[in-house]
Amino acid sequence: QVQLVESGGGLVQAGGSLRLSCAAPGRIFSSYPMGWFRQPPGKEREFVAAATWSGGSADVADSVKGRFTISRVNANTVYLQMNSLKPEDTAVYYCAARTSYGSSFRYGYNYWGQGTQVTVSS
């Protein structure tokens, strides 16, 4: 059983910043993507960003491009730096990892964190 441990959510004013962290203790995802999804209140879960450790590939959703940065600091840890936050970024953010290859980073995840709440006030 792979456990993804998230931290870093909270309440912030619009224009502020937060950094989310996710670690998978004892598990290596060096060749596979780790990333972030979010589920706003009353909406479907959506892709935010993902990246690999080896090769340095990444994908970022258009809605957050230029404001959010994803980074893989090692083979089992991923960060999401969120700047210039907007009220519409309010959501539960989920860390995700997978053990399969594929051309898209937006699907196919088989491991999920418990979620961390991010609330952006206007």
N, CA, C and O atoms as a printed pandas DataFrame, in Angstrom:
     atom_number atom_name residue_name chain_id  residue_number  x_coord  y_coord  z_coord
0              1         N          GLN        A               1    0.848   -1.188    0.000
1              2        CA          GLN        A               1    0.000    0.000    0.000
2              3         C          GLN        A               1    0.886    1.242    0.000
3              4         O          GLN        A               1    1.641    1.469    0.946
4              5         N          VAL        A               2    0.797    2.029   -1.040
5              6        CA          VAL        A               2    1.584    3.249   -1.152
6              7         C          VAL        A               2    0.811    4.392   -0.513
7              8         O          VAL        A               2   -0.364    4.602   -0.815
8              9         N          GLN        A               3    1.469    5.126    0.367
9             10        CA          GLN        A               3    0.830    6.262    1.021
10            11         C          GLN        A               3    1.464    7.542    0.524
11            12         O          GLN        A               3    2.687    7.685    0.545
12            13         N          LEU        A               4    0.647    8.463    0.083
13            14        CA          LEU        A               4    1.104    9.785   -0.322
14            15         C          LEU        A               4    0.740   10.756    0.796
15            16         O          LEU        A               4   -0.429   10.878    1.160
16            17         N          VAL        A               5    1.728   11.436    1.333
17            18        CA          VAL        A               5    1.532   12.318    2.472
18            19         C          VAL        A               5    1.623   13.765    2.004
19            20         O          VAL        A               5    2.670   14.215    1.538
20            21         N          GLU        A               6    0.515   14.487    2.135
21            22        CA          GLU        A               6    0.429   15.881    1.682
22            23         C          GLU        A               6    0.500   16.838    2.864
23            24         O          GLU        A               6    0.142   16.495    3.990
24            25         N          SER        A               7    0.970   18.043    2.578
25            26        CA          SER        A               7    0.951   19.112    3.576
26            27         C          SER        A               7    0.989   20.454    2.862
27            28         O          SER        A               7    1.334   20.531    1.682
28            29         N          GLY        A               8    0.633   21.515    3.587
29            30        CA          GLY        A               8    0.807   22.858    3.065
30            31         C          GLY        A               8   -0.443   23.614    2.699
31            32         O          GLY        A               8   -0.349   24.775    2.300
32            33         N          GLY        A               9   -1.614   23.012    2.814
33            34        CA          GLY        A               9   -2.834   23.746    2.497
34            35         C          GLY        A               9   -3.148   24.768    3.570
35            36         O          GLY        A               9   -2.462   24.844    4.590
36            37         N          GLY        A              10   -4.195   25.558    3.333
37            38        CA          GLY        A              10   -4.599   26.545    4.324
38            39         C          GLY        A              10   -5.445   27.638    3.727
39            40         O          GLY        A              10   -5.951   27.528    2.611
40            41         N          LEU        A              11   -5.588   28.706    4.506
41            42        CA          LEU        A              11   -6.386   29.865    4.114
42            43         C          LEU        A              11   -5.441   31.011    3.764
43            44         O          LEU        A              11   -4.514   31.313    4.517
44            45         N          VAL        A              12   -5.680   31.640    2.625
45            46        CA          VAL        A              12   -4.826   32.744    2.182
46            47         C          VAL        A              12   -5.683   33.777    1.466
47            48         O          VAL        A              12   -6.716   33.437    0.889
48            49         N          GLN        A              13   -5.263   35.023    1.502
49            50        CA          GLN        A              13   -5.981   36.062    0.773
50            51         C          GLN        A              13   -5.614   36.035   -0.703
51            52         O          GLN        A              13   -4.539   35.568   -1.079
52            53         N          ALA        A              14   -6.508   36.535   -1.526
53            54        CA          ALA        A              14   -6.243   36.621   -2.962
54            55         C          ALA        A              14   -4.941   37.380   -3.200
55            56         O          ALA        A              14   -4.670   38.400   -2.567
56            57         N          GLY        A              15   -4.141   36.854   -4.133
57            58        CA          GLY        A              15   -2.837   37.431   -4.407
58            59         C          GLY        A              15   -1.716   36.820   -3.612
59            60         O          GLY        A              15   -0.545   37.073   -3.897
60            61         N          GLY        A              16   -2.047   36.021   -2.623
61            62        CA          GLY        A              16   -1.059   35.387   -1.774
62            63         C          GLY        A              16   -0.487   34.114   -2.377
63            64         O          GLY        A              16   -0.785   33.749   -3.514
64            65         N          SER        A              17    0.349   33.443   -1.574
65            66        CA          SER        A              17    1.041   32.242   -2.036
66            67         C          SER        A              17    0.939   31.124   -1.007
67            68         O          SER        A              17    0.814   31.365    0.193
68            69         N          LEU        A              18    0.994   29.913   -1.504
69            70        CA          LEU        A              18    1.085   28.712   -0.684
70            71         C          LEU        A              18    1.966   27.710   -1.401
71            72         O          LEU        A              18    2.092   27.749   -2.625
72            73         N          ARG        A              19    2.579   26.809   -0.637
73            74        CA          ARG        A              19    3.314   25.713   -1.238
74            75         C          ARG        A              19    2.798   24.407   -0.676
75            76         O          ARG        A              19    2.761   24.203    0.538
76            77         N          LEU        A              20    2.402   23.528   -1.576
77            78        CA          LEU        A              20    1.971   22.191   -1.203
78            79         C          LEU        A              20    3.130   21.216   -1.375
79            80         O          LEU        A              20    3.930   21.331   -2.304
80            81         N          SER        A              21    3.200   20.254   -0.456
81            82        CA          SER        A              21    4.227   19.221   -0.518
82            83         C          SER        A              21    3.579   17.852   -0.499
83            84         O          SER        A              21    2.533   17.657    0.121
84            85         N          CYS        A              22    4.197   16.918   -1.171
85            86        CA          CYS        A              22    3.702   15.541   -1.186
86            87         C          CYS        A              22    4.903   14.614   -1.206
87            88         O          CYS        A              22    5.815   14.771   -2.017
88            89         N          ALA        A              23    4.888   13.645   -0.297
89            90        CA          ALA        A              23    5.966   12.670   -0.241
90            91         C          ALA        A              23    5.382   11.265   -0.227
91            92         O          ALA        A              23    4.289   11.029    0.287
92            93         N          ALA        A              24    6.139   10.344   -0.805
93            94        CA          ALA        A              24    5.764    8.933   -0.829
94            95         C          ALA        A              24    6.877    8.168   -0.131
95            96         O          ALA        A              24    7.772    7.646   -0.796
96            97         N          PRO        A              25    6.842    8.088    1.196
97            98        CA          PRO        A              25    7.919    7.437    1.937
98            99         C          PRO        A              25    8.133    5.991    1.514
99           100         O          PRO        A              25    7.194    5.197    1.449
100          101         N          GLY        A              26    9.380    5.671    1.230
101          102        CA          GLY        A              26    9.705    4.301    0.911
102          103         C          GLY        A              26    9.359    3.865   -0.491
103          104         O          GLY        A              26    9.477    2.687   -0.827
104          105         N          ARG        A              27    8.937    4.797   -1.309
105          106        CA          ARG        A              27    8.538    4.414   -2.661
106          107         C          ARG        A              27    9.188    5.356   -3.657
107          108         O          ARG        A              27    9.260    6.562   -3.421
108          109         N          ILE        A              28    9.660    4.811   -4.766
109          110        CA          ILE        A              28   10.353    5.599   -5.766
110          111         C          ILE        A              28    9.499    5.720   -7.021
111          112         O          ILE        A              28    9.041    4.721   -7.576
112          113         N          PHE        A              29    9.294    6.945   -7.455
113          114        CA          PHE        A              29    8.545    7.201   -8.683
114          115         C          PHE        A              29    9.425    7.965   -9.677
115          116         O          PHE        A              29    8.955    8.876  -10.358
116          117         N          SER        A              30   10.693    7.590   -9.755
117          118        CA          SER        A              30   11.632    8.400  -10.514
118          119         C          SER        A              30   11.273    8.517  -11.988
119          120         O          SER        A              30   11.437    9.582  -12.584
120          121         N          SER        A              31   10.786    7.434  -12.581
121          122        CA          SER        A              31   10.498    7.456  -14.013
122          123         C          SER        A              31    9.050    7.794  -14.316
123          124         O          SER        A              31    8.682    7.958  -15.480
124          125         N          TYR        A              32    8.232    7.898  -13.294
125          126        CA          TYR        A              32    6.804    8.092  -13.502
126          127         C          TYR        A              32    6.383    9.461  -12.983
127          128         O          TYR        A              32    7.049   10.025  -12.116
128          129         N          PRO        A              33    5.302    9.992  -13.496
129          130        CA          PRO        A              33    4.869   11.302  -13.027
130          131         C          PRO        A              33    4.245   11.272  -11.631
131          132         O          PRO        A              33    3.568   10.317  -11.249
132          133         N          MET        A              34    4.489   12.324  -10.900
133          134        CA          MET        A              34    3.752   12.660   -9.694
134          135         C          MET        A              34    3.158   14.032   -9.930
135          136         O          MET        A              34    3.764   14.866  -10.602
136          137         N          GLY        A              35    1.993   14.270   -9.390
137          138        CA          GLY        A              35    1.382   15.555   -9.662
138          139         C          GLY        A              35    0.257   15.922   -8.733
139          140         O          GLY        A              35    0.093   15.350   -7.655
140          141         N          TRP        A              36   -0.518   16.897   -9.181
141          142        CA          TRP        A              36   -1.589   17.458   -8.373
142          143         C          TRP        A              36   -2.874   17.593   -9.183
143          144         O          TRP        A              36   -2.861   17.986  -10.349
144          145         N          PHE        A              37   -3.966   17.260   -8.536
145          146        CA          PHE        A              37   -5.310   17.501   -9.043
146          147         C          PHE        A              37   -6.032   18.332   -7.988
147          148         O          PHE        A              37   -5.578   18.438   -6.848
148          149         N          ARG        A              38   -7.153   18.916   -8.376
149          150        CA          ARG        A              38   -7.957   19.644   -7.403
150          151         C          ARG        A              38   -9.436   19.458   -7.684
151          152         O          ARG        A              38   -9.845   19.208   -8.818
152          153         N          GLN        A              39  -10.232   19.586   -6.627
153          154        CA          GLN        A              39  -11.678   19.491   -6.768
154          155         C          GLN        A              39  -12.316   20.687   -6.100
155          156         O          GLN        A              39  -12.408   20.735   -4.873
156          157         N          PRO        A              40  -12.766   21.670   -6.897
157          158        CA          PRO        A              40  -13.460   22.833   -6.327
158          159         C          PRO        A              40  -14.817   22.412   -5.778
159          160         O          PRO        A              40  -15.330   21.360   -6.159
160          161         N          PRO        A              41  -15.405   23.202   -4.901
161          162        CA          PRO        A              41  -16.708   22.863   -4.326
162          163         C          PRO        A              41  -17.766   22.666   -5.408
163          164         O          PRO        A              41  -17.961   23.543   -6.249
164          165         N          GLY        A              42  -18.439   21.542   -5.394
165          166        CA          GLY        A              42  -19.514   21.269   -6.329
166          167         C          GLY        A              42  -19.085   20.950   -7.752
167          168         O          GLY        A              42  -19.918   20.895   -8.657
168          169         N          LYS        A              43  -17.783   20.740   -7.955
169          170        CA          LYS        A              43  -17.293   20.478   -9.309
170          171         C          LYS        A              43  -16.518   19.170   -9.369
171          172         O          LYS        A              43  -16.229   18.550   -8.346
172          173         N          GLU        A              44  -16.186   18.763  -10.597
173          174        CA          GLU        A              44  -15.403   17.552  -10.805
174          175         C          GLU        A              44  -13.930   17.810  -10.477
175          176         O          GLU        A              44  -13.454   18.945  -10.511
176          177         N          ARG        A              45  -13.238   16.738  -10.165
177          178        CA          ARG        A              45  -11.794   16.845   -9.949
178          179         C          ARG        A              45  -11.113   17.155  -11.284
179          180         O          ARG        A              45  -11.496   16.623  -12.325
180          181         N          GLU        A              46  -10.103   18.019  -11.239
181          182        CA          GLU        A              46   -9.422   18.434  -12.465
182          183         C          GLU        A              46   -7.913   18.389  -12.287
183          184         O          GLU        A              46   -7.391   18.518  -11.180
184          185         N          PHE        A              47   -7.243   18.207  -13.389
185          186        CA          PHE        A              47   -5.783   18.162  -13.414
186          187         C          PHE        A              47   -5.225   19.558  -13.175
187          188         O          PHE        A              47   -5.762   20.549  -13.669
188          189         N          VAL        A              48   -4.125   19.621  -12.401
189          190        CA          VAL        A              48   -3.438   20.889  -12.164
190          191         C          VAL        A              48   -2.043   20.868  -12.778
191          192         O          VAL        A              48   -1.716   21.707  -13.618
192          193         N          ALA        A              49   -1.227   19.912  -12.359
193          194        CA          ALA        A              49    0.150   19.853  -12.856
194          195         C          ALA        A              49    0.759   18.512  -12.490
195          196         O          ALA        A              49    0.344   17.876  -11.521
196          197         N          ALA        A              50    1.754   18.081  -13.273
197          198        CA          ALA        A              50    2.478   16.854  -12.984
198          199         C          ALA        A              50    3.870   16.938  -13.591
199          200         O          ALA        A              50    4.102   17.696  -14.533
200          201         N          ALA        A              51    4.794   16.153  -13.045
201          202        CA          ALA        A              51    6.167   16.178  -13.539
202          203         C          ALA        A              51    6.853   14.858  -13.227
203          204         O          ALA        A              51    6.481   14.153  -12.289
204          205         N          THR        A              52    7.854   14.538  -14.024
205          206        CA          THR        A              52    8.699   13.388  -13.744
206          207         C          THR        A              52    9.987   13.853  -13.071
207          208         O          THR        A              52   10.350   15.027  -13.143
208          209         N          TRP        A              53   10.668   12.922  -12.422
209          210        CA          TRP        A              53   11.965   13.234  -11.817
210          211         C          TRP        A              53   13.083   13.033  -12.838
211          212         O          TRP        A              53   13.857   13.952  -13.108
212          213         N          SER        A              54   13.163   11.840  -13.396
213          214        CA          SER        A              54   14.154   11.599  -14.439
214          215         C          SER        A              54   13.604   12.135  -15.753
215          216         O          SER        A              54   12.458   11.848  -16.100
216          217         N          GLY        A              55   14.370   12.882  -16.467
217          218        CA          GLY        A              55   13.931   13.474  -17.729
218          219         C          GLY        A              55   13.407   14.877  -17.576
219          220         O          GLY        A              55   13.491   15.672  -18.512
220          221         N          GLY        A              56   12.856   15.210  -16.397
221          222        CA          GLY        A              56   12.437   16.577  -16.138
222          223         C          GLY        A              56   11.260   17.066  -16.942
223          224         O          GLY        A              56   11.139   18.269  -17.175
224          225         N          SER        A              57   10.384   16.171  -17.376
225          226        CA          SER        A              57    9.201   16.591  -18.130
226          227         C          SER        A              57    8.102   17.054  -17.190
227          228         O          SER        A              57    8.004   16.588  -16.055
228          229         N          ALA        A              58    7.271   17.980  -17.675
229          230        CA          ALA        A              58    6.177   18.496  -16.856
230          231         C          ALA        A              58    5.017   18.929  -17.740
231          232         O          ALA        A              58    5.179   19.192  -18.931
232          233         N          ASP        A              59    3.853   18.993  -17.127
233          234        CA          ASP        A              59    2.650   19.494  -17.789
234          235         C          ASP        A              59    1.881   20.320  -16.758
235          236         O          ASP        A              59    1.761   19.919  -15.601
236          237         N          VAL        A              60    1.373   21.450  -17.174
237          238        CA          VAL        A              60    0.654   22.355  -16.275
238          239         C          VAL        A              60   -0.632   22.795  -16.959
239          240         O          VAL        A              60   -0.616   23.156  -18.136
240          241         N          ALA        A              61   -1.735   22.769  -16.239
241          242        CA          ALA        A              61   -3.017   23.191  -16.791
242          243         C          ALA        A              61   -2.982   24.673  -17.165
243          244         O          ALA        A              61   -2.327   25.475  -16.500
244          245         N          ASP        A              62   -3.686   25.021  -18.222
245          246        CA          ASP        A              62   -3.711   26.407  -18.692
246          247         C          ASP        A              62   -4.252   27.353  -17.623
247          248         O          ASP        A              62   -3.831   28.507  -17.543
248          249         N          SER        A              63   -5.176   26.873  -16.808
249          250        CA          SER        A              63   -5.812   27.737  -15.810
250          251         C          SER        A              63   -4.847   28.222  -14.723
251          252         O          SER        A              63   -5.125   29.206  -14.037
252          253         N          VAL        A              64   -3.724   27.535  -14.570
253          254        CA          VAL        A              64   -2.771   27.918  -13.526
254          255         C          VAL        A              64   -1.393   28.243  -14.086
255          256         O          VAL        A              64   -0.494   28.621  -13.335
256          257         N          LYS        A              65   -1.218   28.101  -15.388
257          258        CA          LYS        A              65    0.088   28.326  -16.005
258          259         C          LYS        A              65    0.532   29.772  -15.763
259          260         O          LYS        A              65   -0.241   30.715  -15.929
260          261         N          GLY        A              66    1.790   29.914  -15.369
261          262        CA          GLY        A              66    2.315   31.237  -15.063
262          263         C          GLY        A              66    2.136   31.641  -13.609
263          264         O          GLY        A              66    2.753   32.601  -13.147
264          265         N          ARG        A              67    1.298   30.915  -12.890
265          266        CA          ARG        A              67    1.077   31.207  -11.460
266          267         C          ARG        A              67    1.539   30.059  -10.567
267          268         O          ARG        A              67    2.056   30.289   -9.474
268          269         N          PHE        A              68    1.353   28.826  -11.029
269          270        CA          PHE        A              68    1.736   27.645  -10.264
270          271         C          PHE        A              68    2.981   27.014  -10.893
271          272         O          PHE        A              68    3.134   26.994  -12.114
272          273         N          THR        A              69    3.861   26.502  -10.037
273          274        CA          THR        A              69    5.062   25.811  -10.501
274          275         C          THR        A              69    5.172   24.473   -9.798
275          276         O          THR        A              69    5.084   24.393   -8.573
276          277         N          ILE        A              70    5.365   23.424  -10.582
277          278        CA          ILE        A              70    5.540   22.098  -10.010
278          279         C          ILE        A              70    7.024   21.753  -10.058
279          280         O          ILE        A              70    7.719   22.067  -11.025
280          281         N          SER        A              71    7.500   21.098   -8.991
281          282        CA          SER        A              71    8.908   20.698   -8.960
282          283         C          SER        A              71    9.046   19.344   -8.274
283          284         O          SER        A              71    8.397   19.056   -7.268
284          285         N          ARG        A              72    9.901   18.540   -8.849
285          286        CA          ARG        A              72   10.256   17.243   -8.277
286          287         C          ARG        A              72   11.643   17.396   -7.661
287          288         O          ARG        A              72   12.625   17.560   -8.385
288          289         N          VAL        A              73   11.732   17.346   -6.364
289          290        CA          VAL        A              73   13.017   17.565   -5.707
290          291         C          VAL        A              73   13.804   16.268   -5.556
291          292         O          VAL        A              73   15.023   16.284   -5.383
292          293         N          ASN        A              74   13.096   15.151   -5.624
293          294        CA          ASN        A              74   13.755   13.846   -5.647
294          295         C          ASN        A              74   12.758   12.844   -6.202
295          296         O          ASN        A              74   11.702   13.228   -6.705
296          297         N          ALA        A              75   13.085   11.577   -6.114
297          298        CA          ALA        A              75   12.269   10.575   -6.788
298          299         C          ALA        A              75   10.941   10.294   -6.109
299          300         O          ALA        A              75   10.084    9.642   -6.705
300          301         N          ASN        A              76   10.737   10.761   -4.881
301          302        CA          ASN        A              76    9.472   10.471   -4.224
302          303         C          ASN        A              76    8.835   11.694   -3.561
303          304         O          ASN        A              76    8.017   11.546   -2.653
304          305         N          THR        A              77    9.197   12.883   -3.999
305          306        CA          THR        A              77    8.638   14.106   -3.432
306          307         C          THR        A              77    8.313   15.103   -4.533
307          308         O          THR        A              77    9.082   15.281   -5.477
308          309         N          VAL        A              78    7.158   15.752   -4.397
309          310        CA          VAL        A              78    6.757   16.763   -5.375
310          311         C          VAL        A              78    6.183   17.967   -4.631
311          312         O          VAL        A              78    5.465   17.824   -3.642
312          313         N          TYR        A              79    6.519   19.156   -5.132
313          314        CA          TYR        A              79    6.003   20.397   -4.595
314          315         C          TYR        A              79    5.119   21.087   -5.616
315          316         O          TYR        A              79    5.286   20.914   -6.824
316          317         N          LEU        A              80    4.175   21.872   -5.114
317          318        CA          LEU        A              80    3.394   22.760   -5.963
318          319         C          LEU        A              80    3.448   24.148   -5.341
319          320         O          LEU        A              80    2.825   24.405   -4.311
320          321         N          GLN        A              81    4.195   25.033   -5.977
321          322        CA          GLN        A              81    4.271   26.417   -5.526
322          323         C          GLN        A              81    3.156   27.197   -6.190
323          324         O          GLN        A              81    3.097   27.271   -7.418
324          325         N          MET        A              82    2.271   27.779   -5.399
325          326        CA          MET        A              82    1.101   28.481   -5.914
326          327         C          MET        A              82    1.222   29.962   -5.580
327          328         O          MET        A              82    1.188   30.347   -4.411
328          329         N          ASN        A              83    1.361   30.780   -6.598
329          330        CA          ASN        A              83    1.470   32.224   -6.439
330          331         C          ASN        A              83    0.263   32.924   -7.057
331          332         O          ASN        A              83   -0.476   32.329   -7.841
332          333         N          SER        A              84    0.073   34.171   -6.702
333          334        CA          SER        A              84   -1.032   34.975   -7.253
334          335         C          SER        A              84   -2.353   34.219   -7.170
335          336         O          SER        A              84   -3.097   34.140   -8.148
336          337         N          LEU        A              85   -2.630   33.677   -6.020
337          338        CA          LEU        A              85   -3.825   32.851   -5.850
338          339         C          LEU        A              85   -5.092   33.673   -6.022
339          340         O          LEU        A              85   -5.159   34.847   -5.657
340          341         N          LYS        A              86   -6.097   33.012   -6.594
341          342        CA          LYS        A              86   -7.400   33.621   -6.854
342          343         C          LYS        A              86   -8.480   32.852   -6.099
343          344         O          LYS        A              86   -8.292   31.680   -5.773
344          345         N          PRO        A              87   -9.604   33.497   -5.821
345          346        CA          PRO        A              87  -10.690   32.760   -5.142
346          347         C          PRO        A              87  -11.099   31.495   -5.898
347          348         O          PRO        A              87  -11.495   30.511   -5.273
348          349         N          GLU        A              88  -11.011   31.502   -7.222
349          350        CA          GLU        A              88  -11.395   30.314   -7.984
350          351         C          GLU        A              88  -10.388   29.175   -7.858
351          352         O          GLU        A              88  -10.634   28.083   -8.370
352          353         N          ASP        A              89   -9.270   29.405   -7.193
353          354        CA          ASP        A              89   -8.337   28.322   -6.895
354          355         C          ASP        A              89   -8.742   27.537   -5.653
355          356         O          ASP        A              89   -8.128   26.522   -5.326
356          357         N          THR        A              90   -9.777   28.009   -4.963
357          358        CA          THR        A              90  -10.267   27.312   -3.784
358          359         C          THR        A              90  -10.711   25.904   -4.145
359          360         O          THR        A              90  -11.543   25.723   -5.034
360          361         N          ALA        A              91  -10.161   24.903   -3.461
361          362        CA          ALA        A              91  -10.442   23.503   -3.778
362          363         C          ALA        A              91   -9.732   22.605   -2.767
363          364         O          ALA        A              91   -8.892   23.049   -1.984
364          365         N          VAL        A              92  -10.098   21.345   -2.813
365          366        CA          VAL        A              92   -9.286   20.313   -2.154
366          367         C          VAL        A              92   -8.257   19.856   -3.179
367          368         O          VAL        A              92   -8.606   19.455   -4.289
368          369         N          TYR        A              93   -7.006   19.920   -2.802
369          370        CA          TYR        A              93   -5.914   19.549   -3.688
370          371         C          TYR        A              93   -5.415   18.152   -3.325
371          372         O          TYR        A              93   -5.151   17.852   -2.161
372          373         N          TYR        A              94   -5.293   17.307   -4.348
373          374        CA          TYR        A              94   -4.880   15.923   -4.161
374          375         C          TYR        A              94   -3.547   15.671   -4.854
375          376         O          TYR        A              94   -3.351   16.045   -6.011
376          377         N          CYS        A              95   -2.647   15.039   -4.134
377          378        CA          CYS        A              95   -1.416   14.537   -4.738
378          379         C          CYS        A              95   -1.718   13.201   -5.403
379          380         O          CYS        A              95   -2.529   12.418   -4.907
380          381         N          ALA        A              96   -1.061   12.949   -6.526
381          382        CA          ALA        A              96   -1.284   11.705   -7.251
382          383         C          ALA        A              96    0.031   11.182   -7.808
383          384         O          ALA        A              96    0.945   11.946   -8.116
384          385         N          ALA        A              97    0.103    9.870   -7.929
385          386        CA          ALA        A              97    1.275    9.220   -8.521
386          387         C          ALA        A              97    0.804    7.992   -9.282
387          388         O          ALA        A              97   -0.265    7.445   -9.014
388          389         N          ARG        A              98    1.614    7.577  -10.225
389          390        CA          ARG        A              98    1.251    6.375  -10.971
390          391         C          ARG        A              98    2.503    5.576  -11.292
391          392         O          ARG        A              98    3.621    6.087  -11.217
392          393         N          THR        A              99    2.305    4.344  -11.643
393          394        CA          THR        A              99    3.414    3.451  -11.980
394          395         C          THR        A              99    3.236    2.919  -13.392
395          396         O          THR        A              99    3.427    1.732  -13.658
396          397         N          SER        A             100    2.865    3.826  -14.295
397          398        CA          SER        A             100    2.713    3.453  -15.694
398          399         C          SER        A             100    3.215    4.590  -16.562
399          400         O          SER        A             100    3.168    5.757  -16.174
400          401         N          TYR        A             101    3.697    4.232  -17.747
401          402        CA          TYR        A             101    4.113    5.238  -18.696
402          403         C          TYR        A             101    2.921    5.662  -19.543
403          404         O          TYR        A             101    1.887    4.993  -19.536
404          405         N          GLY        A             102    3.049    6.731  -20.247
405          406        CA          GLY        A             102    1.999    7.195  -21.136
406          407         C          GLY        A             102    2.339    8.570  -21.652
407          408         O          GLY        A             102    3.124    9.292  -21.037
408          409         N          SER        A             103    1.751    8.942  -22.786
409          410        CA          SER        A             103    2.089   10.220  -23.390
410          411         C          SER        A             103    1.481   11.396  -22.645
411          412         O          SER        A             103    2.001   12.509  -22.713
412          413         N          SER        A             104    0.386   11.160  -21.934
413          414        CA          SER        A             104   -0.269   12.242  -21.204
414          415         C          SER        A             104   -0.005   12.111  -19.711
415          416         O          SER        A             104   -0.030   11.015  -19.153
416          417         N          PHE        A             105    0.247   13.247  -19.079
417          418        CA          PHE        A             105    0.408   13.294  -17.634
418          419         C          PHE        A             105   -0.924   13.502  -16.916
419          420         O          PHE        A             105   -0.948   13.600  -15.689
420          421         N          ARG        A             106   -2.024   13.571  -17.650
421          422        CA          ARG        A             106   -3.290   14.000  -17.052
422          423         C          ARG        A             106   -4.207   12.861  -16.655
423          424         O          ARG        A             106   -5.289   13.096  -16.118
424          425         N          TYR        A             107   -3.787   11.621  -16.915
425          426        CA          TYR        A             107   -4.661   10.490  -16.628
426          427         C          TYR        A             107   -3.856    9.321  -16.077
427          428         O          TYR        A             107   -2.625    9.333  -16.069
428          429         N          GLY        A             108   -4.597    8.298  -15.610
429          430        CA          GLY        A             108   -3.959    7.026  -15.303
430          431         C          GLY        A             108   -3.310    6.913  -13.947
431          432         O          GLY        A             108   -2.470    6.036  -13.747
432          433         N          TYR        A             109   -3.669    7.773  -13.001
433          434        CA          TYR        A             109   -3.056    7.728  -11.688
434          435         C          TYR        A             109   -3.703    6.663  -10.814
435          436         O          TYR        A             109   -4.928    6.555  -10.745
436          437         N          ASN        A             110   -2.866    5.885  -10.151
437          438        CA          ASN        A             110   -3.381    4.829   -9.307
438          439         C          ASN        A             110   -3.089    5.004   -7.824
439          440         O          ASN        A             110   -3.484    4.164   -7.015
440          441         N          TYR        A             111   -2.410    6.071   -7.457
441          442        CA          TYR        A             111   -2.175    6.369   -6.052
442          443         C          TYR        A             111   -2.580    7.808   -5.770
443          444         O          TYR        A             111   -2.274    8.721   -6.535
444          445         N          TRP        A             112   -3.277    7.986   -4.653
445          446        CA          TRP        A             112   -3.817    9.311   -4.315
446          447         C          TRP        A             112   -3.571    9.637   -2.854
447          448         O          TRP        A             112   -3.598    8.757   -1.993
448          449         N          GLY        A             113   -3.330   10.920   -2.583
449          450        CA          GLY        A             113   -3.271   11.383   -1.212
450          451         C          GLY        A             113   -4.658   11.620   -0.648
451          452         O          GLY        A             113   -5.662   11.442   -1.338
452          453         N          GLN        A             114   -4.704   12.021    0.608
453          454        CA          GLN        A             114   -5.982   12.204    1.285
454          455         C          GLN        A             114   -6.606   13.560    0.970
455          456         O          GLN        A             114   -7.784   13.776    1.252
456          457         N          GLY        A             115   -5.841   14.464    0.398
457          458        CA          GLY        A             115   -6.349   15.778    0.036
458          459         C          GLY        A             115   -6.036   16.819    1.088
459          460         O          GLY        A             115   -6.035   16.534    2.285
460          461         N          THR        A             116   -5.770   18.029    0.626
461          462        CA          THR        A             116   -5.533   19.151    1.539
462          463         C          THR        A             116   -6.324   20.362    1.041
463          464         O          THR        A             116   -6.325   20.665   -0.152
464          465         N          GLN        A             117   -6.987   21.040    1.954
465          466        CA          GLN        A             117   -7.867   22.147    1.589
466          467         C          GLN        A             117   -7.064   23.421    1.364
467          468         O          GLN        A             117   -6.221   23.797    2.180
468          469         N          VAL        A             118   -7.341   24.072    0.247
469          470        CA          VAL        A             118   -6.803   25.401   -0.037
470          471         C          VAL        A             118   -7.995   26.343   -0.206
471          472         O          VAL        A             118   -8.857   26.121   -1.056
472          473         N          THR        A             119   -8.035   27.377    0.598
473          474        CA          THR        A             119   -9.114   28.356    0.531
474          475         C          THR        A             119   -8.517   29.735    0.293
475          476         O          THR        A             119   -7.652   30.188    1.043
476          477         N          VAL        A             120   -8.990   30.399   -0.762
477          478        CA          VAL        A             120   -8.493   31.724   -1.118
478          479         C          VAL        A             120   -9.645   32.715   -0.926
479          480         O          VAL        A             120  -10.678   32.618   -1.588
480          481         N          SER        A             121   -9.455   33.650   -0.029
481          482        CA          SER        A             121  -10.501   34.634    0.245
482          483         C          SER        A             121  -10.299   35.873   -0.617
483          484         O          SER        A             121   -9.174   36.251   -0.944
484          485         N          SER        A             122  -11.417   36.493   -0.975
485          486        CA          SER        A             122  -11.348   37.690   -1.840
486          487         C          SER        A             122  -11.209   38.965   -1.030
487          488         O          SER        A             122  -11.137   40.054   -1.601
